Amino acid sequence: ISAPAGISFSGKKVLILGNGGTSLTARKAISDQGAAQILIASRRGESGCISYEDLKSHRDVEVIINTTPVGTYPDNGKHLIELSEFPACGGVIDVIYNPFKTVLLQQAEELKIPHSNGLPMLVAQILSLLYNIVDRIYIARIPNVGTAALGAVGLCFPVIVIITAFSNLFGSGGAPLFSIERGKNEPQEAKKIMNTSFSMVCICAVVLMAIGFLFAHPILVLFGASKDALVYAYPYLMLYLIGTLPSMIATGMNPFINAQGYSTIGMLSVTIGAVANLLLDPLFIFVFGLGVRGAAIATVISQTLSAAFVFFFLTKKAELKVRLLKKEELASCTAYAKNIVSLGTAGFIMQLTNSLVTIVCNNVLSVTGGDIYISVMTIVSSVRQLVETPIYAINEGTSPILSYNYGARRPSRVRKAGVMMALMILGYTAVMWSIIIIAPKTLIGIFSSDAMLMKDAVPALKQYFAAFICMDMQYIGQTVFKSLNKKKHAIFFSLLRKVFIVVPLTYLMPYALHMGTDGVFLAEPVSNVIGGGLCFITMLLTILPELKRMERKNTLYETGVLL
């Protein structure tokens, strides 16, 4: 969230409002970025914290972060502090999305203090989601070959994810380091980091493109493409690879726009590509009659427009301008490159695991069911994206409430918020699950009206979502872990389900248990029961006792037994 406003913490005195799980996460991130001093303010001034009354002695804080839900709708007018009382403040961050501008951010705007919340990046993610889903809707409606074309594009998705993963490796890895140097008032060092990331993005794009051109055929075969599927998948991938460089520049360098405080420009760069693709897809696919090739061409043009916008802004308009490293600079920037890769590795691995699951499913389906089942899996995955989006919104809305009350040592409210989140997720999932079971054709019809595809997709969708309610246990458990700063638990259970349960089951059930394509789709509900169950039970066994201990300790404080 700090990147959009170019706010750095290095060498600064930082004040965090609230001492919940979000506060703990912020504290760790700020400490890693070299903050000189970190103050935690809470209502009661617990051990390790200061009270809001004590803030009078700390008017020299340079960055203020609100990690509490104070000011969230419908209590828009509430706020904890007056920014005018902190003359040295040079940056304000608020984790609240609703309203877009809290009173705290409004004060920052009036005082011309750099400020940020996470909404611009959230909007960008939503646009990317719509980009992918609408793209599939157009492709599936190509006359006569829509079903085959959809499956072909589904085979190419892992390659697209891998390219995006490398983009984020250099972009998300470099932008925080870039901000740190800006915060130290070291613009030359910041430019070296940005130039290093840009050079790595460009070099990697050329290498990936070359590898793709040379090995596209065997890669697609490895991913499960048949001879018939290659007719559509190969030209789509070859055309898409032409746009590897602009794609990686658009994705990888956008964080450096945000890191200089141009969050709206960063969001606009994503919007340009998404809107262009939505308009160009029907033009090239249907009007020009280019079919799946038209879809690839539209994507490349859209990525090029987005990349051109990013490149123009970073070379002409931004405060710190980007360029490729010179030959004599390469050796001196090796250390920067190592730090960039180190910082971006965690997200890189998570994206690769998603790609791995898709590759495994497509590979097994190509053998056990043929090309049409790859199209079926593409539709099933698209339906899942649609269904999961509101669940993510519920999780993100509940997270700060859990964090705040956990930090404020209010275990009863943590439990209440957790129960409310669980009820909302379960209620929504029950409705969506009912629609999937009772009227699956409605959801499948969003993407395709092919009768043969519909015949295979209906049972597959029901199998895939058979235990989707059990997946709620994973959502609830991971949200609680994340909100209470149990990050290792959250990452572990995500990898456990995807890598150590789904992948083996996707091979075991179709082949060893002779379940064919049913085994691939049923691997998901089985993993939901096992992975979701383990995550939820672990959460109950670790978090509930901790909340009970907190409750007992609060009682002892209130009765005067503990001082």
CORUR-V478703 format. One record per residue. RES is the residue in three letters. PHI is phi as a letter, one per 40 degrees, with the letter a starting at -180 (* if undefined). OMEGA is omega in whole degrees, 0 to 359 (999 if undefined). Layout:
RES,PHI,OMEGA
RES,PHI,OMEGA
This chain:
ILE,*,182
SER,c,185
ALA,d,183
PRO,d,181
ALA,c,181
GLY,g,182
ILE,c,179
SER,b,182
PHE,b,186
SER,d,177
GLY,g,186
LYS,b,175
LYS,c,188
VAL,b,177
LEU,b,176
ILE,b,178
LEU,c,182
GLY,h,181
ASN,b,178
GLY,c,181
GLY,c,178
THR,c,177
SER,c,180
LEU,c,178
THR,c,179
ALA,c,181
ARG,d,181
LYS,c,181
ALA,c,181
ILE,c,178
SER,c,179
ASP,c,181
GLN,c,169
GLY,g,177
ALA,c,181
ALA,c,181
GLN,a,180
ILE,b,177
LEU,b,177
ILE,b,180
ALA,b,176
SER,b,183
ARG,c,186
ARG,b,179
GLY,g,181
GLU,c,181
SER,d,181
GLY,g,181
CYS,b,172
ILE,b,178
SER,c,179
TYR,c,176
GLU,c,182
ASP,c,183
LEU,c,178
LYS,d,181
SER,c,183
HIS,b,180
ARG,c,182
ASP,c,179
VAL,c,187
GLU,b,176
VAL,b,179
ILE,b,181
ILE,b,175
ASN,c,177
THR,b,179
THR,c,176
PRO,c,180
VAL,c,183
GLY,h,178
THR,c,176
TYR,d,10
PRO,c,182
ASP,c,187
ASN,d,187
GLY,c,184
LYS,c,175
HIS,a,188
LEU,c,185
ILE,b,172
GLU,b,183
LEU,c,181
SER,c,180
GLU,c,181
PHE,b,187
PRO,c,182
ALA,c,185
CYS,c,180
GLY,b,179
GLY,a,180
VAL,b,178
ILE,b,176
ASP,b,183
VAL,c,184
ILE,c,176
TYR,c,186
ASN,b,11
PRO,c,180
PHE,c,177
LYS,b,175
THR,c,177
VAL,d,180
LEU,d,180
LEU,c,176
GLN,c,177
GLN,c,180
ALA,c,179
GLU,c,180
GLU,c,181
LEU,c,180
LYS,f,177
ILE,c,177
PRO,d,185
HIS,a,183
SER,a,161
ASN,b,187
GLY,c,187
LEU,c,181
PRO,d,180
MET,c,177
LEU,c,178
VAL,c,179
ALA,c,179
GLN,c,179
ILE,c,178
LEU,c,178
SER,c,178
LEU,c,180
LEU,c,178
TYR,d,184
ASN,c,184
ILE,c,180
VAL,c,177
ASP,d,181
ARG,c,180
ILE,c,179
TYR,c,184
ILE,c,182
ALA,c,182
ARG,b,173
ILE,c,184
PRO,d,174
ASN,g,185
VAL,b,185
GLY,d,181
THR,c,179
ALA,c,180
ALA,c,179
LEU,c,177
GLY,c,180
ALA,c,178
VAL,c,176
GLY,d,177
LEU,c,182
CYS,c,184
PHE,d,179
PRO,d,177
VAL,c,179
ILE,c,179
VAL,c,179
ILE,c,178
ILE,c,178
THR,c,180
ALA,c,178
PHE,c,177
SER,d,181
ASN,c,177
LEU,d,182
PHE,c,181
GLY,c,180
SER,c,176
GLY,c,184
GLY,c,186
ALA,d,178
PRO,c,178
LEU,c,176
PHE,d,180
SER,c,179
ILE,d,181
GLU,c,175
ARG,c,179
GLY,c,178
LYS,c,185
ASN,g,178
GLU,b,185
PRO,c,180
GLN,c,177
GLU,c,178
ALA,c,180
LYS,c,178
LYS,c,179
ILE,c,180
MET,c,179
ASN,c,177
THR,c,178
SER,c,180
PHE,c,179
SER,c,179
MET,c,177
VAL,d,183
CYS,c,180
ILE,c,181
CYS,c,179
ALA,c,179
VAL,c,180
VAL,c,180
LEU,c,179
MET,c,180
ALA,c,178
ILE,c,180
GLY,c,180
PHE,c,183
LEU,c,189
PHE,b,182
ALA,d,182
HIS,c,180
PRO,c,178
ILE,c,180
LEU,c,177
VAL,c,178
LEU,c,181
PHE,c,175
GLY,h,182
ALA,c,174
SER,c,178
LYS,c,180
ASP,c,181
ALA,c,181
LEU,c,179
VAL,d,180
TYR,b,184
ALA,c,184
TYR,c,179
PRO,c,178
TYR,c,183
LEU,c,181
MET,c,177
LEU,c,179
TYR,c,182
LEU,c,176
ILE,d,180
GLY,c,181
THR,d,181
LEU,c,178
PRO,c,178
SER,c,182
MET,c,177
ILE,c,181
ALA,c,182
THR,c,187
GLY,c,184
MET,c,178
ASN,d,177
PRO,d,180
PHE,c,171
ILE,c,179
ASN,c,184
ALA,c,177
GLN,c,175
GLY,g,182
TYR,b,186
SER,c,180
THR,c,177
ILE,c,178
GLY,c,178
MET,c,180
LEU,c,180
SER,c,177
VAL,c,182
THR,c,180
ILE,d,180
GLY,c,182
ALA,c,182
VAL,c,179
ALA,d,180
ASN,c,180
LEU,c,181
LEU,c,185
LEU,c,181
ASP,d,180
PRO,c,180
LEU,c,184
PHE,c,183
ILE,c,189
PHE,b,184
VAL,c,180
PHE,c,177
GLY,g,183
LEU,c,176
GLY,g,184
VAL,c,175
ARG,c,178
GLY,c,178
ALA,c,179
ALA,c,180
ILE,c,179
ALA,c,179
THR,c,181
VAL,c,179
ILE,c,180
SER,c,178
GLN,c,180
THR,c,177
LEU,c,179
SER,c,180
ALA,c,179
ALA,c,178
PHE,c,180
VAL,c,182
PHE,c,179
PHE,c,182
PHE,c,183
LEU,c,179
THR,c,185
LYS,b,191
LYS,b,186
ALA,c,178
GLU,c,176
LEU,b,188
LYS,b,187
VAL,c,173
ARG,a,175
LEU,c,177
LEU,c,174
LYS,c,184
LYS,d,182
GLU,c,180
GLU,c,187
LEU,d,183
ALA,c,183
SER,c,183
CYS,b,179
THR,c,180
ALA,c,177
TYR,c,181
ALA,c,180
LYS,c,180
ASN,c,180
ILE,c,180
VAL,c,180
SER,c,183
LEU,c,183
GLY,c,187
THR,c,184
ALA,d,178
GLY,c,179
PHE,c,181
ILE,c,180
MET,c,179
GLN,c,179
LEU,c,178
THR,c,176
ASN,c,179
SER,c,180
LEU,c,180
VAL,c,180
THR,c,180
ILE,c,182
VAL,c,180
CYS,c,181
ASN,c,181
ASN,c,181
VAL,c,180
LEU,c,180
SER,c,181
VAL,c,187
THR,c,184
GLY,b,180
GLY,g,187
ASP,c,185
ILE,c,181
TYR,c,173
ILE,c,174
SER,c,178
VAL,c,180
MET,c,178
THR,c,178
ILE,c,180
VAL,d,179
SER,c,180
SER,c,177
VAL,c,180
ARG,c,178
GLN,d,179
LEU,c,184
VAL,c,185
GLU,c,186
THR,d,177
PRO,c,178
ILE,c,176
TYR,c,180
ALA,c,178
ILE,c,180
ASN,c,182
GLU,c,178
GLY,c,182
THR,c,187
SER,d,181
PRO,c,179
ILE,c,175
LEU,d,183
SER,c,184
TYR,c,183
ASN,c,174
TYR,c,179
GLY,c,179
ALA,c,179
ARG,f,177
ARG,b,186
PRO,c,180
SER,c,179
ARG,c,175
VAL,c,179
ARG,c,181
LYS,c,179
ALA,c,178
GLY,c,179
VAL,c,179
MET,c,177
MET,c,181
ALA,c,181
LEU,c,179
MET,c,180
ILE,c,180
LEU,c,179
GLY,c,179
TYR,c,181
THR,c,179
ALA,c,179
VAL,c,182
MET,c,179
TRP,c,178
SER,c,178
ILE,c,180
ILE,c,182
ILE,c,185
ILE,c,184
ALA,b,182
PRO,c,182
LYS,c,180
THR,c,181
LEU,c,180
ILE,c,181
GLY,c,176
ILE,c,186
PHE,b,182
SER,a,176
SER,b,179
ASP,c,185
ALA,c,181
MET,c,178
LEU,c,179
MET,d,181
LYS,d,180
ASP,c,185
ALA,c,182
VAL,c,178
PRO,c,180
ALA,c,180
LEU,c,179
LYS,c,178
GLN,c,183
TYR,c,183
PHE,c,184
ALA,d,181
ALA,b,184
PHE,c,178
ILE,c,177
CYS,c,177
MET,c,177
ASP,d,179
MET,c,178
GLN,c,179
TYR,d,183
ILE,c,181
GLY,c,182
GLN,c,178
THR,c,178
VAL,c,179
PHE,d,181
LYS,c,184
SER,c,181
LEU,c,175
ASN,g,175
LYS,c,189
LYS,c,181
LYS,c,178
HIS,c,183
ALA,c,180
ILE,c,182
PHE,d,184
PHE,c,174
SER,c,179
LEU,c,180
LEU,d,184
ARG,c,187
LYS,c,189
VAL,c,188
PHE,c,177
ILE,b,184
VAL,c,184
VAL,c,178
PRO,c,181
LEU,c,180
THR,c,174
TYR,c,185
LEU,c,187
MET,c,179
PRO,c,187
TYR,c,183
ALA,c,181
LEU,c,175
HIS,f,182
MET,c,178
GLY,f,182
THR,c,178
ASP,d,181
GLY,c,179
VAL,c,183
PHE,c,179
LEU,c,176
ALA,c,181
GLU,c,180
PRO,c,177
VAL,c,178
SER,c,177
ASN,c,180
VAL,c,183
ILE,c,183
GLY,c,179
GLY,c,180
GLY,c,179
LEU,c,180
CYS,c,184
PHE,c,180
ILE,c,177
THR,c,178
MET,c,180
LEU,c,185
LEU,c,182
THR,b,186
ILE,c,182
LEU,c,176
PRO,c,178
GLU,c,179
LEU,c,177
LYS,c,177
ARG,c,178
MET,c,180
GLU,c,179
ARG,c,180
LYS,c,177
ASN,c,179
THR,c,179
LEU,c,177
TYR,c,183
GLU,c,180
THR,c,177
GLY,g,178
VAL,c,175
LEU,b,180
LEU,b,999
